[in-house]
Amino acid sequence: MADQSGASRLTVDRRTLLRAGGALAVGAGAVGGATALGSLVTAATAPRGVATEELRIGYLPITDAAPLLVAHGDGLYEQQKLLVGRPVLFRSWSSLMEAFLTRQVDLIHLLMPSAVQLRHVIGADVTVVSWNHTGGGAITVAPQITDIGELAGTQVAIPGWWSIHNMLLQRVLRANGLTPVARTSPSRSGGTVELVVMGPSDMIPALATGSISAFTVADPFNAGAVAQGVGKLHMLLDQVWRDHACCVTVVHRDLIDSRPDTVQALVDAAVAAQLNIRADRPAAAAILSGKGYLPQPPKAVEVAMAGTVPDPEGGPDRPRIDFHPYPFPSFTSELVRQMRQTVVDGETRFLDGLDPSGVHADLVDDRFVRAAIARHGGPAALGLPASLTRHERLI
């Protein structure tokens, strides 16, 4: 872990990272239509040049990354007097994390459970500075599936073991009398469902051929399956955990220590992007597609960004994905408790000694996002409670 001067840097080799991250890695073919992984890694590991201050952002091409991408496409980093290169697209969580931990990119969006794991398994100086979004994930089932109980005896695809998608899918399965299993053949009579990690781009073809009965993942892959007629939306994961965060924005602690003004400017730009997205979702979708950040069909991106669904609690229709930057401590604490109840094919002992309330204090630095929220109209402008506190709601 870096010292307070930022001079010392954590060195993590590929073997160590992949061993520690095995429970959350996504396959190399994670995004269809994207540039080959080798090209992306080459781009991410290219020499920075002499005396450049250019910052590098890494991302997976899902709507969860929208604030970081829209901030670039809308010139919001430039408005903050930041030199930020075009965000680098990665095809798997493992390659994205490797690039971050080996200092090839400076800022990424990351699955919140994965941030907890990296911090507490290998001691990485991962620091969460804001949320990227809330919601945005769903459970998509084969067209013939009419009830979640029909998943018994089948395989269901997840994007990674330490993902909100896996955690909330398992809550849904258990609520319907089903048992999630890993590396065990599923049994219809036993009511078991085998979970398999699969790259998002592979999920739609697998659903179409019947090799899986359902998948859970971030958009726009759910919208894409519906658009192609090979799947139907069973439920948004926001119905399982209201306003949950999936991906968060992370930086290295030593960037905070050595360049706090830079971190503040990055967070200010991302919060401004969230406000712009909330004000005009179709325009944001057009930026994501038109500028090539998300290589999926533009219609699927627009549905994912601008689509709505009925509110199960009887309120106004809710967006498929929303954008709130504040990292609630109550969410981090509940996340750790939920991680302890989740079946994964990987290491879980790191959770045993964690104090749920202490994880937030260790992992999250909310000074920058608090300042950004105040600078951009206060909590109400971003749909947040004035107290910046809340009670977590799970089914």
BAKEMI-572639 format. One line per 10 residues: their letters; for each residue z, y, x of C-alpha. Coordinates in pm, whole numbers, plus 50000, padded with zeros to 5 digits. Layout:
BEGIN
A> Z,Y,X; ...
REM end
This chain:
BEGIN
MADQSGASRL> 50000,50000,50000; 49916,50348,50122; 50188,50569,50263; 50252,50915,50121; 50018,51080,50373; 49727,50869,50249; 49649,50771,50608; 49734,50403,50567; 49491,50203,50355; 49526,49867,50189
TVDRRTLLRA> 49277,49620,50334; 49179,49337,50103; 48918,49088,50215; 48679,48918,49974; 48856,48581,49984; 49197,48733,49908; 49061,48941,49622; 48872,48658,49456; 49169,48422,49489; 49407,48676,49337
GGALAVGAGA> 49159,48787,49074; 49037,48447,48966; 49206,48475,48629; 49014,48789,48540; 48677,48758,48709; 48360,48775,48505; 48049,48582,48601; 47788,48747,48817; 47541,48761,48528; 47763,48992,48330
VGGATALGSL> 47503,49241,48215; 47151,49163,48105; 46869,49389,48214; 47076,49548,48489; 46981,49579,48851; 47052,49271,49062; 47409,49242,49187; 47294,49245,49547; 47131,49585,49500; 47441,49722,49335
VTAATAPRGV> 47668,49602,49612; 47426,49743,49869; 47436,50078,49689; 47813,50072,49664; 47862,49982,50028; 47609,50224,50173; 47750,50453,50443; 47882,50776,50302; 47724,50986,50574; 47893,51243,50791
ATEELRIGYL> 48146,51484,50642; 48040,51428,50282; 48286,51489,50001; 48081,51296,49743; 48292,51090,49508; 48172,50755,49381; 48236,50609,49038; 48195,50239,48963; 48150,50097,48614; 48037,49809,48397
PITDAAPLLV> 47768,49910,48145; 47977,49895,47831; 48076,50172,47592; 48428,50161,47736; 48294,50357,48035; 48141,50630,47817; 48367,50924,47918; 48302,50876,48289; 47928,50840,48227; 47892,51126,47978
AHGDGLYEQQ> 48087,51351,48216; 47818,51281,48475; 47526,51308,48233; 47656,51634,48084; 47722,51797,48421; 48096,51817,48360; 48184,51710,48713; 47967,51989,48848; 48148,52236,48621; 48467,52125,48791
KLLVGRPVLF> 48303,52194,49131; 48305,51824,49217; 48035,51644,49410; 47998,51314,49226; 47711,51072,49289; 47537,50886,49012; 47783,50622,48885; 47720,50280,49037; 47661,49999,48787; 47827,49663,48859
RSWSSLMEAF> 47766,49333,48685; 48113,49183,48695; 48475,49288,48698; 48530,49100,49024; 48255,49290,49211; 48375,49620,49064; 48732,49556,49174; 48621,49446,49518; 48426,49767,49567; 48727,49970,49456
LTRQVDLIHL> 48981,49789,49671; 48760,49808,49980; 48713,50184,49922; 48343,50173,49843; 48405,50355,49514; 48679,50606,49443; 48727,50580,49068; 48658,50304,48816; 48731,50207,48461; 48927,49883,48455
LMPSAVQLRH> 49075,49640,48205; 49437,49748,48165; 49576,49392,48206; 49373,49362,48525; 49527,49682,48659; 49871,49529,48600; 49763,49215,48783; 49615,49394,49082; 49926,49606,49118; 50170,49317,49099
VIGADVTVVS> 49977,49026,49252; 49836,49184,49567; 50027,49513,49573; 49716,49728,49543; 49783,50099,49511; 49601,50106,49177; 49714,50405,48971; 49619,50463,48609; 49557,50832,48544; 49424,50818,48187
WNHTGGGAIT> 49283,50600,47913; 48906,50581,47874; 48902,50492,47507; 49066,50302,47223; 48909,50012,47035; 48548,49927,47103; 48585,49548,47113; 48518,49291,46843; 48499,48924,46753; 48141,48822,46676
VAPQITDIGE> 48078,48482,46516; 47774,48264,46450; 47603,48343,46116; 47726,48020,45952; 48094,48092,46028; 48269,48224,45718; 48632,48168,45815; 48810,48185,46149; 48946,47834,46089; 48592,47703,46135
LAGTQVAIPG> 48622,47777,46507; 48842,47467,46550; 48676,47215,46781; 48438,47470,46931; 48406,47692,47236; 48454,48069,47213; 48349,48301,47494; 48567,48572,47647; 48473,48826,47919; 48778,48755,48136
WWSIHNMLLQ> 49119,48593,48120; 49312,48914,48177; 49129,49114,47914; 49251,49268,47592; 48970,49072,47426; 49124,48739,47525; 49477,48850,47437; 49389,48973,47089; 49152,48684,47013; 49440,48448,47082
RVLRANGLTP> 49661,48638,46836; 49391,48596,46570; 49352,48225,46644; 49727,48160,46624; 49758,48363,46303; 49504,48124,46152; 49677,47808,46269; 49453,47747,46571; 49557,47680,46931; 49368,47837,47223
VARTSPSRSG> 49319,47610,47525; 49161,47640,47870; 48974,47363,48054; 49048,47123,47768; 48792,46980,47528; 48846,47136,47187; 48947,46924,46890; 48862,47001,46531; 49132,46767,46400; 49383,46913,46648
GTVELVVMGP> 49290,47270,46559; 49217,47370,46918; 48962,47621,47043; 48843,47613,47404; 48810,47955,47563; 48539,47996,47828; 48474,48296,48051; 48116,48414,48016; 47918,48717,48121; 47850,48944,47823
SDMIPALATG> 47473,48919,47866; 47501,48542,47838; 47704,48556,47518; 47424,48650,47279; 47187,48372,47397; 47475,48120,47393; 47558,48216,47035; 47191,48188,46938; 47160,47836,47080; 47489,47717,46932
SISAFTVADP> 47661,47642,47262; 47944,47872,47151; 48058,47950,46799; 48183,48302,46867; 48256,48556,47138; 48476,48857,47190; 48368,49140,47417; 48316,49516,47438; 48024,49684,47268; 47731,49721,47265
FNAGAVAQGV> 47706,49341,47291; 47859,49283,46948; 47617,49531,46794; 47335,49367,46989; 47409,49021,46846; 47405,49159,46493; 47083,49352,46557; 46913,49034,46682; 47032,48836,46379; 47214,48574,46589
GKLHMLLDQV> 47568,48678,46503; 47780,48873,46259; 48079,49096,46313; 48394,48914,46207; 48641,49188,46291; 48709,49474,46528; 48992,49411,46771; 49135,49745,46661; 49236,49562,46344; 49460,49340,46558
WRDHACCVTV> 49619,49613,46768; 49570,49956,46620; 49436,50215,46867; 49480,49985,47165; 49341,50075,47505; 49106,49831,47672; 48978,50012,47981; 49168,50276,48174; 49070,50514,48452; 49216,50420,48789
VHRDLIDSRP> 49222,50579,49133; 49400,50501,49457; 49745,50649,49500; 49649,50801,49833; 49372,51002,49664; 49641,51148,49442; 49864,51220,49741; 49595,51374,49960; 49368,51540,49702; 49561,51608,49380
DTVQALVDAA> 49329,51895,49283; 49034,51656,49298; 49210,51404,49075; 49296,51681,48829; 48934,51792,48819; 48814,51435,48760; 49055,51390,48470; 48965,51732,48327; 48597,51635,48328; 48667,51299,48160
VAAQLNIRAD> 48882,51461,47889; 48611,51721,47826; 48363,51434,47792; 48588,51264,47538; 48594,51582,47332; 48215,51607,47351; 48175,51245,47242; 48410,51291,46947; 48218,51603,46844; 47871,51443,46853
RPAAAAILSG> 47860,51068,46893; 47483,51026,46847; 47425,51280,47125; 47661,51087,47352; 47477,50763,47271; 47150,50934,47359; 47288,51034,47699; 47410,50680,47769; 47072,50530,47681; 46835,50809,47775
KGYLPQPPKA> 46977,50857,48122; 46988,50485,48187; 47364,50438,48219; 47367,50160,47957; 47062,49932,47983; 47099,49777,47639; 46874,49862,47340; 46933,50225,47234; 46991,50128,46870; 47275,49892,46967
VEVAMAGTVP> 47429,50166,47181; 47407,50414,46894; 47569,50171,46648; 47845,50098,46897; 47916,50465,46965; 47859,50618,46623; 47912,50331,46378; 48210,50308,46146; 48390,50031,45959; 48627,50034,45660
DPEGGPDRPR> 48991,50096,45742; 49190,49780,45656; 49487,50003,45570; 49288,50190,45307; 49227,50513,45498; 48894,50676,45581; 48633,50466,45758; 48721,50420,46124; 48490,50447,46426; 48409,50128,46613
IDFHPYPFPS> 48534,50300,46928; 48739,50615,46976; 48833,50827,47272; 49194,50921,47343; 49305,50990,47702; 49683,50968,47692; 49839,50646,47833; 50130,50576,47600; 50431,50410,47771; 50491,50203,47457
FTSELVRQMR> 50148,50046,47499; 50208,49944,47860; 50539,49782,47771; 50391,49590,47479; 50093,49491,47693; 50320,49314,47942; 50493,49129,47659; 50157,49021,47518; 50034,48908,47860; 50327,48667,47876
QTVVDGETRF> 50209,48503,47554; 49845,48467,47662; 49683,48143,47778; 49487,48199,48099; 49323,47975,48355; 49498,48132,48650; 49819,48263,48804; 50084,48394,48565; 50405,48377,48767; 50376,48743,48863
LDGLDPSGVH> 50476,48828,48505; 50812,48652,48525; 51008,48927,48695; 50834,49228,48543; 51037,49474,48338; 50791,49586,48066; 50924,49941,48064; 50925,49960,48443; 50560,49861,48475; 50447,50188,48320
ADLVDDRFVR> 50649,50402,48559; 50512,50207,48855; 50149,50191,48745; 50076,50511,48551; 50075,50874,48663; 50026,51091,48355; 50070,51435,48514; 49697,51500,48533; 49608,51390,48184; 49898,51590,48036
AAIARHGGPA> 49764,51900,48210; 49409,51822,48095; 49518,51773,47734; 49702,52107,47738; 49397,52274,47893; 49160,52134,47630; 49333,52236,47310; 49647,52023,47305; 49712,51678,47159; 49572,51758,46813
ALGLPASLTR> 49228,51835,46957; 49209,51474,47079; 49364,51311,46773; 49699,51256,46946; 50052,51306,46811; 50218,51626,46929; 50506,51428,47078; 50274,51203,47281; 50479,50907,47163; 50395,50633,46917
HERLI> 50494,50296,46775; 50263,50006,46859; 50108,49831,46559; 49997,49468,46593; 49918,49216,46322
REM end
